[in-house]
Amino acid sequence: MAAQASLPALIRKKRDGERLEEEEIRSFVRGVTEGTAQQGQIGAMLMAIRLRGMDAAETLALTRAMAASGRALAWPPAWRGLLVDKHSTGGVGDKVSLALAPALAACGCKVPMISGRGLAHTGGTLDKLEAIPGFRVTQSPEQMQSILERVGCCIVGQSEELAPADRVLYGLRDVTATVDSLPLITASILSKKAAEQLWALVLDVKFGSAALYPTQESARELAQSLVAVGERLGIRTAAVLSRMDEPLGRCVGNSLEVLEALECLGGGGPPDLRELVTTLGGVLLWQCSLAGAAEQGRERLGRALDDGSALRTFEAMLGAQGVPPDTAHRLCAGTPAQRRQVLGQARVCEELPAPSGGWVQQVEALPLARVLHELGAGRARAGDPVNPRVGAELLVAAGQHLREGDPWLRVHHDGGLGAGGRRALQTALRLATGPPRAPPPRLAEAILPPGAAAPAGFTPGRGDGQ
């Protein structure tokens, strides 16, 4: 039967809870890619998958079919064993990729990092990099290879040739209430990574009040699915579960996060950001056999941050992706004031006072992100412009004592922050009458393939769901 004629039968089969065969899944993906499947039919299949689920074999078949819907990247044979990438499920203040990619390249990896844009309250890596004058996120596969040969890393957007079926399904998932489907998320993430022809992949799966998954248990289920399917695709895959109740680091907003990533690349910056960068990088160096264990990889990556090699690699990547050399140098080697001059500053910079005295229990990420989104830092739908200068800096940390009127947040905006926005921001500050208990560690758990040892300090989990 033709793909279009058989599609209603496939929808009915999945709707009734039956499993789809590999060829049936390939037929569905072909219809998506070639345009023979109607949007209503695609939406119906997405909802059937969301309600009925897919087993591991179906999810693997869907991932493979989506990866095969477009072009696969090709790399020199000498790079085998060195090609790595990282994926995050999204959070507030997450600028890890900006520091991680050049640090890995400084350690000998090849990093063809394909990243996304922010949507709703989460920030996007591409938006942060486009805050730098001249940076080009669009690079052809040939340009990517040239940059990797010269620099060792690039951070680019998804090309139209890479997993085109995913672009169609991703857009429809948002309008059909199927965004949270485990097999659809797994296939969306890993189809692009499979098309990259990676050797190793690490996943930062976030959970908490400002994450896609509210609980550690639900995040673990996704991480186990990703690790299991990634391994069957031939990619050495591991996942780290990290908390996303508070912003990562001290800064939220595109330009401010670039500045904070530069601090990390120079061996400084907030400890929680450095911890996540070195942990994820350490796992990848271990997966590539560039370190004997994840802890040794973490130490090696930390040295690349401290000795200046990661920062020099970042400067080289900026130049290779369109930033004028003098701009790249002022940004990477300049003073804080020179760096702010390169990126530009918002018209208004105001500090919020603590409404009462007390001990800082937590600064919640979600209220901050929502207000900054309304001020122009984020987008409501794909294609909306963002204002890179809008952002906020945390002036306090959990466990700190505040008196009434002490400044706790510095907000950067171009106007438009009214009384309602200030009240909403104040709800992010959680104060207690006494010193709070120490917060749980941001990094909660590692999900690894069966037989692999967990990195030091982690609760181990297994990618086979055990």
Summary of the structure (lengths in Angstrom):
residues: 466
radius of gyration: 22.2
end to end distance: 40.1
largest distance: 73.2
contacts: 1702
relative contact order: 0.13
helix: 46%
strand: 17%
